[in-house]
């Protein structure tokens, strides 16, 4: 007998379409699953990065607070140092002034001519002194005024007042201290 051509009566196009549709659905589900996994990995990495940044910020804030305390301590020490130096300078100034007064009296006694003496020494600002005294003559006052700068303590004096009373000369001389 003659072989008949085998006819496929099954709906092969629909089966092919269904196979393709099933393959497409599997591919889609794998893509969705891959997208979810990728999103999870990205979320995990971002959360780790954020956590690392927060930990680093916390660490930096702690160290900054410690450094602020140290800076404050250094500023307090510098202030104490400034106060100490100011006190030291004041003490040195007072020590110098104490010796300066003694030197001033010693020098005044040394240069005072015979026949003249001081009755009053006054200072208003610590730098300018008014020397009041009595002398037998004008020449004694002039001699005293010429010798006053040679002490190294007083600058060139100025005669403020001179008057004759009962045969003696009353005088007032003003002179500034020499700065050293």
Secondary structure, DSSP 8 states (H G I E B T S, - for coil): ---------S-HHHHHHHHHHHHHHHHHHHHHHHHHHHHHHHHHHHHHHHHHHHHHHHHHHHHHHHHHHHHHHHHHHHHHHHHHHHHHHHHHHHHHHHHHHHHHHHHHHHH--TTEEEEEEEESSSSEEEEEEEESSHHHHHHHHHHHGGGSSB-S-EEEEEEEETTEEEEEEEEEB---
